[in-house]
Amino acid sequence: MVGGSLRNLLLGDSCADWDLVTDGDAHKLARRLADKLGGFYAYLHEKASRVVVRFSGAAEDLVLDIAPLHGETLEEDLRSRDFTLNAMAVPLASLLEHLARSDSLKHTNLPLIDPSGGRADLERRLLRVVDTEVFHRDPLRMLRALRLARRYTLTLAPETEDLIRRDASLLPRVAVERIHEELYKILALPGALDALHRLDRYGLLAVLIPELSPARGMPQPPPHSWDVLEHSMQCVRYLEELVDILAAEPSVSFASDLLVTPAAGEDLAAIRKLLHEGEQQQIFRFADARSPRMKLATLLHDIGKPLTSTVDEQGAIHFYAHPQAGAPVAGEIMSRLGASTQDRRLAQLVAAHHMRPGQLGQAGAVVTPRAIRRYFVDLGPTGILVALFSLADHLATLGPQPRTLAWARHLSVVRLLLASYIREREKILPPRLVRPEELMSRLKLQPGPLLGQLLEVIAEAQADGVVHSREEALLLASEYLQRQTPE
Protein backbone atom coordinates (compact mmCIF):
# COMPACT_ATOMS: atom_id res chain seq x y z
CA MET A 1 0.00 0.00 0.00
CA VAL A 2 1.32 3.45 -0.96
CA GLY A 3 0.49 7.12 -1.32
CA GLY A 4 -2.45 9.08 -0.05
CA SER A 5 -4.40 6.10 1.23
CA LEU A 6 -1.57 5.13 3.60
CA ARG A 7 -1.18 8.78 4.62
CA ASN A 8 -4.88 8.97 5.55
CA LEU A 9 -4.74 5.80 7.61
CA LEU A 10 -1.69 7.07 9.48
CA LEU A 11 -3.60 10.28 10.19
CA GLY A 12 -6.44 8.25 11.66
CA ASP A 13 -8.86 9.00 8.82
CA SER A 14 -11.08 6.34 7.32
CA CYS A 15 -9.99 5.23 3.89
CA ALA A 16 -12.08 3.37 1.33
CA ASP A 17 -9.75 4.09 -1.62
CA TRP A 18 -6.58 1.99 -1.52
CA ASP A 19 -3.54 2.60 -3.74
CA LEU A 20 -1.51 -0.56 -4.26
CA VAL A 21 1.68 -1.16 -6.24
CA THR A 22 3.04 -4.49 -7.39
CA ASP A 23 6.19 -5.70 -9.10
CA GLY A 24 4.01 -8.12 -11.07
CA ASP A 25 1.34 -7.69 -13.74
CA ALA A 26 -1.05 -5.13 -12.25
CA HIS A 27 -3.91 -5.88 -14.68
CA LYS A 28 -3.83 -9.65 -14.11
CA LEU A 29 -3.65 -9.14 -10.35
CA ALA A 30 -6.62 -6.76 -10.45
CA ARG A 31 -8.71 -9.24 -12.43
CA ARG A 32 -7.87 -12.05 -9.99
CA LEU A 33 -8.73 -9.82 -7.03
CA ALA A 34 -12.05 -8.80 -8.59
CA ASP A 35 -12.95 -12.48 -9.10
CA LYS A 36 -11.82 -13.47 -5.60
CA LEU A 37 -13.66 -10.62 -3.85
CA GLY A 38 -16.75 -10.66 -6.04
CA GLY A 39 -16.00 -7.13 -7.20
CA PHE A 40 -15.98 -5.21 -10.46
CA TYR A 41 -12.89 -4.83 -12.64
CA ALA A 42 -12.11 -1.64 -14.62
CA TYR A 43 -9.14 -0.95 -16.88
CA LEU A 44 -8.04 2.64 -16.14
CA HIS A 45 -5.05 2.98 -18.45
CA GLU A 46 -1.98 0.99 -19.45
CA LYS A 47 -0.40 1.39 -16.01
CA ALA A 48 -3.33 0.86 -13.66
CA SER A 49 -6.54 -1.09 -13.11
CA ARG A 50 -9.31 -0.68 -10.55
CA VAL A 51 -11.34 -3.10 -8.48
CA VAL A 52 -14.57 -1.94 -6.83
CA VAL A 53 -16.05 -4.10 -4.08
CA ARG A 54 -19.52 -3.48 -2.65
CA PHE A 55 -20.35 -4.75 0.82
CA SER A 56 -23.92 -5.07 1.99
CA GLY A 57 -24.76 -2.34 4.49
CA ALA A 58 -21.46 -0.48 3.97
CA ALA A 59 -21.63 3.30 3.57
CA GLU A 60 -19.24 3.29 0.63
CA ASP A 61 -17.54 0.93 -1.78
CA LEU A 62 -13.98 -0.33 -1.33
CA VAL A 63 -11.89 0.88 -4.28
CA LEU A 64 -8.52 -0.73 -5.02
CA ASP A 65 -6.29 0.99 -7.60
CA ILE A 66 -3.46 -1.33 -8.60
CA ALA A 67 -0.42 -0.14 -10.55
CA PRO A 68 3.06 -1.44 -11.38
CA LEU A 69 6.15 0.07 -9.79
CA HIS A 70 7.46 3.32 -11.26
CA GLY A 71 11.11 2.46 -11.65
CA GLU A 72 13.08 -0.66 -10.87
CA THR A 73 12.53 -0.73 -7.10
CA LEU A 74 9.93 0.32 -4.56
CA GLU A 75 12.28 2.98 -3.19
CA GLU A 76 12.74 4.41 -6.68
CA ASP A 77 8.95 4.47 -7.06
CA LEU A 78 8.51 6.35 -3.77
CA ARG A 79 11.23 8.88 -4.55
CA SER A 80 9.43 9.78 -7.80
CA ARG A 81 6.31 10.90 -5.89
CA ASP A 82 5.36 14.44 -4.89
CA PHE A 83 5.48 14.97 -1.11
CA THR A 84 7.20 13.00 1.61
CA LEU A 85 3.95 12.11 3.37
CA ASN A 86 2.75 10.56 0.10
CA ALA A 87 6.05 8.72 -0.45
CA MET A 88 5.63 5.92 2.07
CA ALA A 89 4.69 2.26 1.62
CA VAL A 90 3.87 -0.73 3.79
CA PRO A 91 3.65 -4.44 2.88
CA LEU A 92 -0.01 -5.32 2.45
CA ALA A 93 0.20 -8.34 4.77
CA SER A 94 1.53 -6.19 7.63
CA LEU A 95 -1.14 -3.58 7.00
CA LEU A 96 -3.96 -6.11 7.11
CA GLU A 97 -2.54 -7.66 10.26
CA HIS A 98 -2.59 -4.28 12.04
CA LEU A 99 -6.04 -3.36 10.72
CA ALA A 100 -7.41 -6.67 12.01
CA ARG A 101 -6.62 -5.38 15.51
CA SER A 102 -7.59 -1.72 15.00
CA ASP A 103 -9.27 0.41 12.33
CA SER A 104 -6.61 3.11 12.81
CA LEU A 105 -2.87 3.09 12.23
CA LYS A 106 -2.29 6.39 13.98
CA HIS A 107 -0.25 5.03 16.88
CA THR A 108 0.93 1.69 15.50
CA ASN A 109 4.49 0.64 14.76
CA LEU A 110 4.18 -0.38 11.12
CA PRO A 111 7.19 -1.61 9.11
CA LEU A 112 7.11 1.43 6.84
CA ILE A 113 9.27 1.86 3.77
CA ASP A 114 9.94 5.59 4.14
CA PRO A 115 13.02 6.80 2.24
CA SER A 116 12.14 10.51 2.49
CA GLY A 117 11.11 10.83 6.12
CA GLY A 118 7.40 11.08 5.44
CA ARG A 119 6.22 9.77 8.80
CA ALA A 120 8.26 12.33 10.72
CA ASP A 121 6.85 15.09 8.52
CA LEU A 122 3.36 13.72 9.06
CA GLU A 123 3.79 13.84 12.82
CA ARG A 124 4.98 17.46 12.53
CA ARG A 125 2.07 18.24 10.17
CA LEU A 126 4.64 19.38 7.61
CA LEU A 127 4.15 19.25 3.84
CA ARG A 128 7.53 18.88 2.13
CA VAL A 129 8.50 17.98 -1.43
CA VAL A 130 10.46 14.82 -2.10
CA ASP A 131 13.04 16.73 -4.16
CA THR A 132 13.56 20.09 -5.85
CA GLU A 133 12.27 18.95 -9.26
CA VAL A 134 8.83 17.80 -8.08
CA PHE A 135 6.99 20.73 -9.68
CA HIS A 136 9.02 20.52 -12.88
CA ARG A 137 7.83 16.94 -13.32
CA ASP A 138 4.20 17.97 -12.80
CA PRO A 139 3.37 21.66 -12.14
CA LEU A 140 -0.15 20.74 -11.01
CA ARG A 141 1.43 19.54 -7.78
CA MET A 142 1.71 23.21 -6.73
CA LEU A 143 -2.07 23.46 -6.55
CA ARG A 144 -2.25 20.05 -4.92
CA ALA A 145 0.17 21.27 -2.23
CA LEU A 146 -2.21 24.07 -1.27
CA ARG A 147 -5.19 21.72 -1.25
CA LEU A 148 -3.46 19.12 0.94
CA ALA A 149 -2.22 21.80 3.32
CA ARG A 150 -5.75 23.10 3.84
CA ARG A 151 -7.47 19.72 3.81
CA TYR A 152 -5.18 18.20 6.47
CA THR A 153 -4.12 21.38 8.34
CA LEU A 154 -0.48 21.11 7.28
CA THR A 155 2.25 23.72 7.20
CA LEU A 156 4.24 24.07 4.00
CA ALA A 157 7.96 23.65 4.56
CA PRO A 158 9.84 26.90 3.76
CA GLU A 159 11.80 25.24 0.95
CA THR A 160 8.55 23.97 -0.55
CA GLU A 161 7.10 27.50 -0.47
CA ASP A 162 10.22 28.80 -2.22
CA LEU A 163 9.93 26.14 -4.92
CA ILE A 164 6.28 27.04 -5.59
CA ARG A 165 7.25 30.68 -6.04
CA ARG A 166 10.11 29.61 -8.31
CA ASP A 167 7.98 27.35 -10.48
CA ALA A 168 4.60 29.15 -10.47
CA SER A 169 5.07 30.22 -14.09
CA LEU A 170 5.13 26.54 -15.15
CA LEU A 171 1.45 26.00 -14.26
CA PRO A 172 0.11 26.78 -17.79
CA ARG A 173 1.94 23.66 -19.05
CA VAL A 174 -0.75 21.58 -17.34
CA ALA A 175 -3.88 20.51 -19.22
CA VAL A 176 -6.72 22.92 -18.46
CA GLU A 177 -8.98 20.04 -17.39
CA ARG A 178 -6.56 19.08 -14.61
CA ILE A 179 -6.19 22.70 -13.45
CA HIS A 180 -9.98 23.07 -13.38
CA GLU A 181 -10.43 19.94 -11.29
CA GLU A 182 -7.75 20.87 -8.74
CA LEU A 183 -8.85 24.51 -8.46
CA TYR A 184 -12.46 23.48 -7.85
CA LYS A 185 -11.30 21.01 -5.18
CA ILE A 186 -9.43 23.83 -3.43
CA LEU A 187 -12.44 26.16 -3.54
CA ALA A 188 -14.82 23.40 -2.43
CA LEU A 189 -13.17 23.45 1.00
CA PRO A 190 -14.45 25.97 3.56
CA GLY A 191 -12.32 29.03 4.25
CA ALA A 192 -11.68 29.90 0.61
CA LEU A 193 -10.25 33.32 1.53
CA ASP A 194 -7.19 31.60 3.01
CA ALA A 195 -6.81 29.56 -0.18
CA LEU A 196 -6.99 32.69 -2.35
CA HIS A 197 -4.45 34.48 -0.16
CA ARG A 198 -2.09 31.51 -0.50
CA LEU A 199 -2.56 31.35 -4.25
CA ASP A 200 -1.74 35.05 -4.38
CA ARG A 201 1.20 34.81 -1.95
CA TYR A 202 2.94 32.16 -4.05
CA GLY A 203 2.28 33.86 -7.41
CA LEU A 204 -0.21 31.24 -8.62
CA LEU A 205 -3.24 33.54 -8.70
CA ALA A 206 -1.50 35.91 -11.10
CA VAL A 207 -0.69 32.96 -13.36
CA LEU A 208 -4.23 31.56 -13.26
CA ILE A 209 -6.01 34.92 -13.57
CA PRO A 210 -3.57 37.61 -14.77
CA GLU A 211 -6.53 39.99 -15.27
CA LEU A 212 -6.62 40.39 -11.46
CA SER A 213 -3.06 41.75 -11.27
CA PRO A 214 -4.02 45.38 -12.09
CA ALA A 215 -6.55 45.22 -9.22
CA ARG A 216 -3.74 44.88 -6.68
CA GLY A 217 -3.34 48.18 -4.85
CA MET A 218 -6.08 49.82 -6.95
CA PRO A 219 -7.81 52.22 -4.53
CA GLN A 220 -11.56 52.53 -4.19
CA PRO A 221 -13.69 55.43 -2.96
CA PRO A 222 -15.38 55.45 0.47
CA PRO A 223 -16.97 53.50 2.03
CA HIS A 224 -14.66 50.77 0.63
CA SER A 225 -12.21 49.33 3.17
CA TRP A 226 -9.93 47.48 0.73
CA ASP A 227 -8.40 47.83 -2.71
CA VAL A 228 -10.10 46.09 -5.63
CA LEU A 229 -8.18 42.80 -5.33
CA GLU A 230 -8.55 42.39 -1.58
CA HIS A 231 -12.22 43.39 -1.77
CA SER A 232 -12.82 40.74 -4.44
CA MET A 233 -11.24 38.06 -2.24
CA GLN A 234 -13.00 39.26 0.91
CA CYS A 235 -16.33 38.93 -0.90
CA VAL A 236 -15.73 35.18 -1.06
CA ARG A 237 -15.22 35.08 2.71
CA TYR A 238 -18.38 37.07 3.43
CA LEU A 239 -20.41 34.96 1.01
CA GLU A 240 -19.33 31.76 2.81
CA GLU A 241 -20.16 33.23 6.21
CA LEU A 242 -23.50 34.61 5.08
CA VAL A 243 -24.61 31.36 3.45
CA ASP A 244 -23.59 29.37 6.53
CA ILE A 245 -25.68 31.53 8.87
CA LEU A 246 -28.67 31.57 6.50
CA ALA A 247 -28.51 27.79 6.09
CA ALA A 248 -28.65 27.31 9.85
CA GLU A 249 -31.76 26.40 11.83
CA PRO A 250 -34.16 29.20 12.89
CA SER A 251 -32.93 28.95 16.49
CA VAL A 252 -29.41 30.05 15.48
CA SER A 253 -29.07 33.76 16.18
CA PHE A 254 -27.48 36.32 13.88
CA ALA A 255 -24.29 38.20 14.71
CA SER A 256 -25.05 41.49 16.44
CA ASP A 257 -23.20 43.57 13.85
CA LEU A 258 -25.79 42.50 11.24
CA LEU A 259 -28.71 43.71 13.34
CA VAL A 260 -28.45 47.47 12.84
CA THR A 261 -32.23 47.84 13.34
CA PRO A 262 -35.01 45.58 14.63
CA ALA A 263 -36.29 45.37 11.06
CA ALA A 264 -32.89 44.06 9.91
CA GLY A 265 -33.23 41.08 12.24
CA GLU A 266 -36.73 40.39 10.95
CA ASP A 267 -35.54 40.60 7.35
CA LEU A 268 -32.62 38.22 7.98
CA ALA A 269 -34.94 35.70 9.61
CA ALA A 270 -37.38 36.02 6.69
CA ILE A 271 -34.56 35.59 4.13
CA ARG A 272 -33.41 32.44 5.94
CA LYS A 273 -36.96 31.04 5.87
CA LEU A 274 -37.43 31.94 2.20
CA LEU A 275 -34.19 30.23 1.18
CA HIS A 276 -35.21 27.03 2.97
CA GLU A 277 -38.56 27.20 1.13
CA GLY A 278 -36.70 27.69 -2.13
CA GLU A 279 -34.60 24.61 -1.42
CA GLN A 280 -37.74 22.57 -0.73
CA GLN A 281 -39.16 23.77 -4.06
CA GLN A 282 -35.86 22.86 -5.75
CA ILE A 283 -35.39 26.33 -7.21
CA PHE A 284 -32.44 27.09 -4.90
CA ARG A 285 -29.73 25.05 -3.19
CA PHE A 286 -27.41 26.16 -0.42
CA ALA A 287 -24.84 23.86 -2.05
CA ASP A 288 -24.93 26.08 -5.16
CA ALA A 289 -24.31 29.18 -3.06
CA ARG A 290 -21.25 27.46 -1.50
CA SER A 291 -20.03 25.88 -4.74
CA PRO A 292 -16.60 26.48 -6.29
CA ARG A 293 -18.23 28.02 -9.36
CA MET A 294 -20.07 30.57 -7.21
CA LYS A 295 -16.87 31.38 -5.33
CA LEU A 296 -15.07 31.95 -8.63
CA ALA A 297 -17.93 34.11 -9.91
CA THR A 298 -17.70 36.09 -6.67
CA LEU A 299 -13.95 36.57 -7.08
CA LEU A 300 -14.48 37.89 -10.63
CA HIS A 301 -17.45 40.17 -9.97
CA ASP A 302 -15.37 43.39 -10.15
CA ILE A 303 -13.03 42.25 -12.93
CA GLY A 304 -14.26 45.21 -14.99
CA LYS A 305 -12.94 47.81 -12.54
CA PRO A 306 -9.32 47.84 -13.79
CA LEU A 307 -10.72 48.45 -17.28
CA THR A 308 -12.94 51.37 -16.26
CA SER A 309 -11.03 53.16 -13.48
CA THR A 310 -11.03 56.95 -13.81
CA VAL A 311 -10.26 59.91 -11.55
CA ASP A 312 -12.23 63.14 -12.05
CA GLU A 313 -11.02 66.73 -11.60
CA GLN A 314 -11.88 66.64 -7.90
CA GLY A 315 -9.79 63.51 -7.41
CA ALA A 316 -12.80 61.20 -6.98
CA ILE A 317 -12.39 57.62 -8.20
CA HIS A 318 -15.03 56.14 -10.51
CA PHE A 319 -15.64 52.77 -12.17
CA TYR A 320 -18.42 53.71 -14.55
CA ALA A 321 -20.06 50.76 -16.37
CA HIS A 322 -17.67 48.24 -14.79
CA PRO A 323 -20.40 45.53 -14.61
CA GLN A 324 -20.94 45.72 -18.38
CA ALA A 325 -17.19 45.78 -19.04
CA GLY A 326 -16.53 42.91 -16.64
CA ALA A 327 -19.13 40.38 -17.81
CA PRO A 328 -17.35 39.31 -21.05
CA VAL A 329 -13.96 39.26 -19.29
CA ALA A 330 -15.36 37.00 -16.56
CA GLY A 331 -16.66 34.66 -19.25
CA GLU A 332 -13.27 34.55 -20.98
CA ILE A 333 -11.48 33.76 -17.72
CA MET A 334 -13.89 30.97 -16.86
CA SER A 335 -13.44 29.48 -20.35
CA ARG A 336 -9.67 29.56 -19.94
CA LEU A 337 -10.04 27.75 -16.61
CA GLY A 338 -12.00 24.97 -18.28
CA ALA A 339 -15.37 25.90 -16.76
CA SER A 340 -18.60 24.55 -18.20
CA THR A 341 -21.00 26.74 -20.16
CA GLN A 342 -23.26 26.88 -17.10
CA ASP A 343 -20.41 27.99 -14.80
CA ARG A 344 -19.22 30.55 -17.33
CA ARG A 345 -22.74 31.97 -17.63
CA LEU A 346 -23.04 32.27 -13.85
CA ALA A 347 -19.83 34.34 -13.66
CA GLN A 348 -21.10 36.61 -16.43
CA LEU A 349 -24.47 37.13 -14.73
CA VAL A 350 -22.88 37.92 -11.37
CA ALA A 351 -20.47 40.40 -12.96
CA ALA A 352 -23.18 42.06 -15.06
CA HIS A 353 -25.91 42.33 -12.41
CA HIS A 354 -24.22 42.33 -9.00
CA MET A 355 -25.11 45.98 -8.29
CA ARG A 356 -28.83 45.76 -9.11
CA PRO A 357 -30.21 44.64 -5.73
CA GLY A 358 -28.21 47.32 -3.93
CA GLN A 359 -29.34 49.99 -6.38
CA LEU A 360 -32.96 48.99 -5.86
CA GLY A 361 -32.46 49.63 -2.16
CA GLN A 362 -31.01 53.13 -2.45
CA ALA A 363 -32.49 55.72 -0.09
CA GLY A 364 -35.96 56.86 -1.14
CA ALA A 365 -36.26 54.31 -3.95
CA VAL A 366 -39.51 52.35 -4.33
CA VAL A 367 -39.07 48.79 -5.58
CA THR A 368 -41.82 48.38 -8.17
CA PRO A 369 -43.31 45.09 -9.37
CA ARG A 370 -42.01 46.00 -12.82
CA ALA A 371 -38.40 46.28 -11.50
CA ILE A 372 -38.72 42.93 -9.74
CA ARG A 373 -40.11 41.28 -12.85
CA ARG A 374 -37.35 42.68 -15.05
CA TYR A 375 -34.73 41.49 -12.58
CA PHE A 376 -35.95 37.90 -12.72
CA VAL A 377 -36.64 38.00 -16.47
CA ASP A 378 -32.94 38.79 -16.88
CA LEU A 379 -31.67 36.35 -14.25
CA GLY A 380 -34.25 33.63 -13.59
CA PRO A 381 -33.42 31.52 -10.50
CA THR A 382 -29.83 32.81 -10.66
CA GLY A 383 -31.34 36.03 -9.36
CA ILE A 384 -31.46 34.40 -5.91
CA LEU A 385 -27.69 33.78 -5.97
CA VAL A 386 -27.01 37.30 -7.26
CA ALA A 387 -29.16 38.78 -4.49
CA LEU A 388 -27.25 36.79 -1.87
CA PHE A 389 -23.96 37.81 -3.42
CA SER A 390 -24.99 41.47 -3.32
CA LEU A 391 -25.31 41.21 0.46
CA ALA A 392 -21.83 39.69 0.70
CA ASP A 393 -20.53 42.48 -1.55
CA HIS A 394 -22.09 45.06 0.78
CA LEU A 395 -20.40 43.50 3.81
CA ALA A 396 -17.04 43.25 2.03
CA THR A 397 -17.30 46.90 1.01
CA LEU A 398 -17.60 48.03 4.63
CA GLY A 399 -15.25 45.39 6.02
CA PRO A 400 -14.57 46.20 9.70
CA GLN A 401 -16.60 49.42 9.54
CA PRO A 402 -19.98 49.47 11.33
CA ARG A 403 -23.06 48.52 9.35
CA THR A 404 -25.38 51.41 8.50
CA LEU A 405 -29.03 51.95 7.61
CA ALA A 406 -28.05 51.22 4.00
CA TRP A 407 -27.46 47.60 5.11
CA ALA A 408 -30.96 47.44 6.57
CA ARG A 409 -32.46 48.81 3.32
CA HIS A 410 -30.44 46.29 1.31
CA LEU A 411 -31.79 43.43 3.42
CA SER A 412 -35.36 44.58 2.89
CA VAL A 413 -34.88 44.65 -0.89
CA VAL A 414 -33.35 41.15 -0.96
CA ARG A 415 -36.22 39.88 1.19
CA LEU A 416 -38.72 41.38 -1.27
CA LEU A 417 -36.91 39.92 -4.29
CA LEU A 418 -36.78 36.43 -2.79
CA ALA A 419 -40.38 36.51 -1.59
CA SER A 420 -41.55 37.60 -5.04
CA TYR A 421 -39.74 34.79 -6.83
CA ILE A 422 -40.13 31.98 -4.31
CA ARG A 423 -43.73 32.65 -3.29
CA GLU A 424 -45.25 34.63 -6.18
CA ARG A 425 -43.28 33.43 -9.18
CA GLU A 426 -46.34 32.90 -11.41
CA LYS A 427 -47.53 36.42 -10.64
CA ILE A 428 -44.30 38.18 -11.62
CA LEU A 429 -43.43 35.73 -14.42
CA PRO A 430 -46.78 34.52 -15.80
CA PRO A 431 -46.80 31.87 -18.57
CA ARG A 432 -46.16 33.37 -22.01
CA LEU A 433 -49.37 34.07 -23.91
CA VAL A 434 -47.82 34.18 -27.36
CA ARG A 435 -44.74 32.57 -28.86
CA PRO A 436 -42.15 34.54 -30.88
CA GLU A 437 -43.00 32.45 -33.96
CA GLU A 438 -46.65 33.52 -33.74
CA LEU A 439 -45.69 37.20 -33.57
CA MET A 440 -43.37 36.83 -36.55
CA SER A 441 -46.05 35.06 -38.59
CA ARG A 442 -49.00 37.32 -37.67
CA LEU A 443 -47.14 40.64 -37.92
CA LYS A 444 -44.73 39.69 -40.73
CA LEU A 445 -41.63 40.30 -38.60
CA GLN A 446 -38.06 39.12 -38.81
CA PRO A 447 -35.94 38.06 -35.79
CA GLY A 448 -34.37 41.11 -34.17
CA PRO A 449 -34.57 43.74 -31.40
CA LEU A 450 -38.12 44.76 -32.32
CA LEU A 451 -39.38 41.23 -31.70
CA GLY A 452 -37.79 41.30 -28.24
CA GLN A 453 -39.40 44.65 -27.50
CA LEU A 454 -42.84 43.29 -28.42
CA LEU A 455 -42.41 40.25 -26.17
CA GLU A 456 -41.35 42.55 -23.32
CA VAL A 457 -44.36 44.85 -23.84
CA ILE A 458 -46.72 41.85 -23.78
CA ALA A 459 -45.07 40.38 -20.67
CA GLU A 460 -45.34 43.68 -18.79
CA ALA A 461 -48.99 44.13 -19.77
CA GLN A 462 -49.71 40.56 -18.71
CA ALA A 463 -47.99 41.08 -15.34
CA ASP A 464 -50.01 44.30 -14.85
CA GLY A 465 -53.26 42.48 -15.64
CA VAL A 466 -53.92 44.46 -18.85
CA VAL A 467 -53.97 41.45 -21.18
CA HIS A 468 -55.25 37.96 -20.35
CA SER A 469 -55.41 35.99 -23.60
CA ARG A 470 -53.44 35.20 -26.72
CA GLU A 471 -55.69 37.38 -28.89
CA GLU A 472 -55.37 40.35 -26.54
CA ALA A 473 -51.61 39.92 -26.62
CA LEU A 474 -51.51 39.88 -30.41
CA LEU A 475 -53.76 42.96 -30.57
CA LEU A 476 -51.50 44.82 -28.14
CA ALA A 477 -48.45 43.91 -30.20
CA SER A 478 -50.13 45.12 -33.39
CA GLU A 479 -51.06 48.45 -31.78
CA TYR A 480 -47.56 48.90 -30.40
CA LEU A 481 -46.07 48.17 -33.81
CA GLN A 482 -48.31 50.76 -35.46
CA ARG A 483 -47.19 53.41 -32.95
CA GLN A 484 -43.54 52.62 -33.74
CA THR A 485 -44.03 52.86 -37.50
CA PRO A 486 -43.59 56.39 -38.96
CA GLU A 487 -46.60 57.73 -40.92
C-alpha angles and dihedrals in degrees: 000000000000146000130014096353092059090044091055093049091050088051090054095250122138113253127198095164113075124192112206131180127197136186088219134067104309095196095051091046091050092051091050091048092049090052093045095048097038090243137136123267123216128180106222101179139315092292103042145036131190134221120196118195122190119203122197111254094007117135093225141011124262108243120197117190110193123193137165121252117280100229132000098297139030091248090054089050092052094047090056092061128097113248131019094242088057093046099076131102138187130194108260094231092056091047093052091047091056094043090053087065099038138008090224132064094191097114102020127115101235122179092246124187098218114159095165102045096255097155093054090050090048091053089050090046088237125152110208132167120243092231141346095266097057094108093043089058092050119000091194087076088077090067090041089055091058092046094050092046091055097038094052100026094246131161117230113236111244092242090052090052090051091051092051090053090047095049102033091108090062093068095093088065088074121091110263091234091061093046090050093051095048095043092051090049089054093049092045089069118086118255096047092168089070090050092051092048090052092048088051095044093055096043095249096115091058089051094048096042110016089170087075094060095083088054091066109105092358104145124226130204123255135315087037114108098193141038118262096270097046091044090053091052094043089055088065090054094049092046091054092048094046094049091048093054093044091049091054125100119276091254092064109098126224124246111268094237089065093055101076091151135013088251090057090060091049091049093049091050090048092049090051091051093046093051091052088050089050090052091051089051089048093235093110136030127193085213089064091052089052095041125122090243091056091048090052091047088051092051090052099044094105097037088121094063097082087053095051105034114136136164118213128214091273091054095252117148119231136182100191115188093357092145091058092044093046101049097074092042091052089051092051092050093049090050091051089051091055096251121164122252089257093052092046091051091051092055090049093050093048092049094046099044108024094111098050100087091048092048091051088057097052116133113285094007119135115214104224126202087242091058091049092049093049090049093056094039086060097041111021113192089342084074088078091057092045091051091051091047091052089060091051089048090053092052093046090050092058095035108171093356117108118268115252139203087274087069091054091050090048091053092051091052093049090048090052093047093050094044091051094052101036098041105022103029095134090051096053095034106031119183112280112264097200133027123229090243091058092051091049092049098043097042098033093240133159124220110276147097093307091060090053091050091053092050090050092049091051093047092051093048090048092050089049091051094245096121127034108169142046092253093051089050093051091047091051091050091050092050092047091050092052091052090052094050115088115237 
